Amino acid sequence: MPRQIVINQCYGGFNLSEQVKTLYRQYTADIPRPAHWYVDADVCRDDDCLLRIIKEVGLDAAGGQFSKLKIVEIPEDVDWEIKEYDGVEWVAEKHRTWS
């Protein structure tokens, strides 16, 4: 089964609508987090709960201001990371580097 990851597809950066943030906090209220934890910055982009909420509200309603969300599917066994340029994101496979 492919892994699904939420990314931003426009300039401005990844952020979520207030509706998605509220639902996410409600659905995950029993998970302890540090006081400085933020849904936009700290949520795992492949989080099952986040993906479920985004699918429920729809991609157009899920993104915050200056954000256009997309769900990307990649093979389950890929070690991945999100790369970005001026807020536009893509999923890249992690590679080892030395210098």
KAVEN-V206529 format. One record per pair of residues at least 24 apart in sequence whose ideal C-beta (glycine too) atoms are under 7 Angstrom apart, sorted by the first residue. I is the first residue (numbers start at 1). GAP is how many residues later the second one is. If there is no record, write none. Layout:
BEGIN
I&GAP  I&GAP
END
This chain:
BEGIN
1&75  2&71  2&72  2&73  2&74  3&43  3&70  3&71  3&73  4&42  4&47  4&67  4&69  5&40  5&41  5&67  5&69  5&75  5&86  6&39  6&44  6&45  6&48  6&63  6&65  7&38  7&63  7&65  7&75  7&82  7&83  7&84  8&59  8&60  8&61  8&79  8&80  8&81  9&59  9&61  9&79  10&57  10&58  10&77  10&78  11&75  11&76  11&77  12&54  12&55  12&75  13&53  13&54  13&74  14&26  14&53  14&75  15&25  15&49  15&50  15&52  16&24  16&46  16&47  16&48  17&44  17&45  17&46  17&47  19&38  19&42  20&33  20&34  20&37  20&42  23&30  24&25  24&26  24&29  45&37
END
